[in-house]
Structure formats: structure tokens, C-alpha cells
Amino acid sequence: MTKLNWRFLAVLSSALTLIGCTKDTWDCHIYPDRNDLRKFRYVGRFDSLQACRAGALSELERLHRLDAGDYECGKNCKGDPLAGDLVCEETMK
């Protein structure tokens, strides 16, 4: 193989490795009143679904709304989380 082919393969290999290393993020919103989803609070961005769930439950507990509130975690969201204007790959509870 020529030097150019080796360089090309090295760059291609590096690029493919980096593509496989992308990490999912999870944006968390809580709804203090599960019957009025127009009112929400942005809790934050988390590295895992489990951390997002824990953050949501912790915030609902802090507000004394565990029984009355709800939450959602959105995966790899784009947009303005404070305005609730997010488009996510998927949402989970």
C-alpha cells in the first residue's frame, strides 16, 4: 500500500471510531401538576436515562409533588429546553 492509502485508512478508522463514541444525553422536564402539562420546569441535562429519572423524582420530591406531578426524559434533544421547545429522538418516563 502507498503512503496515501495508509493515511486514508488511518483517517477513516479514526472517524469511524469517533462516530461510535457519541454519547446520548437526556433532557428532563417535570410537571408539578400532571393534569396541566402547560406548566413545566426544566430540571437539566443528564448523561443517562437513570440519572434523568432520579433528577426528576428528586425535584418532584423537593416540591412535595411526587403524587401529583409527572416528568419526561427526552433523548438527544435539540431546541430550547427552557421554553419547552424541544425535538427529541424519543421520550421516556
C-alpha positions in Angstrom: 0.0 0.0 0.0 1.1 3.5 -0.7 1.6 6.2 2.0 -1.6 7.9 0.7 -3.7 4.7 1.2 -2.3 4.2 4.7 -3.2 7.8 5.6 -6.6 7.5 4.2 -7.3 4.3 6.1 -6.0 5.8 9.3 -8.2 8.9 8.9 -11.2 6.7 8.1 -10.6 4.4 11.0 -10.4 7.4 13.4 -13.6 8.9 12.0 -15.5 5.7 12.4 -14.2 5.3 16.0 -15.4 8.8 16.9 -18.8 8.2 15.4 -19.2 5.2 17.6 -18.3 7.2 20.7 -21.1 9.7 20.6 -22.9 9.7 24.0 -26.6 10.1 24.4 -27.9 12.9 26.6 -31.3 13.1 28.4 -33.2 16.4 29.0 -35.6 16.4 31.9 -38.8 18.3 32.4 -41.1 17.9 35.3 -44.8 18.8 35.5 -45.8 19.7 39.1 -49.5 19.1 38.2 -49.9 16.1 35.9 -53.3 17.4 34.9 -51.9 20.6 33.5 -48.9 19.9 31.2 -48.7 23.5 30.1 -46.9 24.2 33.4 -43.4 22.6 33.5 -39.9 23.1 34.8 -36.7 22.2 33.1 -34.6 20.2 35.5 -31.4 19.7 33.4 -29.4 17.5 31.0 -28.2 14.2 32.2 -25.8 11.5 30.8 -28.2 8.6 31.3 -31.9 7.8 31.5 -31.4 6.6 35.0 -29.8 9.9 36.1 -32.6 11.8 34.4 -35.3 9.8 36.2 -33.5 10.3 39.5 -33.2 14.0 38.9 -36.9 14.3 38.1 -38.0 12.3 41.1 -35.7 14.3 43.3 -37.1 17.6 42.1 -40.7 16.4 42.4 -40.0 15.3 45.9 -38.4 18.7 46.8 -41.6 20.3 45.6 -43.8 17.9 47.5 -45.4 16.8 44.2 -44.4 13.1 43.9 -48.1 12.1 44.0 -49.5 14.9 41.9 -46.7 15.6 39.4 -45.2 13.9 36.4 -42.0 14.0 34.3 -40.4 13.1 31.0 -36.9 12.5 29.8 -36.0 13.3 26.2 -33.1 11.6 24.4 -30.7 13.7 22.3 -33.0 16.7 22.2 -32.5 19.8 20.1 -34.0 23.2 20.7 -34.7 25.5 23.7 -35.3 23.4 26.8 -36.4 26.4 29.0 -39.1 27.2 26.5 -40.2 23.6 26.2 -39.4 23.8 22.5 -37.5 20.5 22.1 -37.5 17.9 19.4 -36.1 14.6 20.8 -35.3 11.3 19.3 -37.5 9.7 21.9 -39.1 10.4 25.2 -39.3 8.1 28.2 -40.6 8.1 31.7 
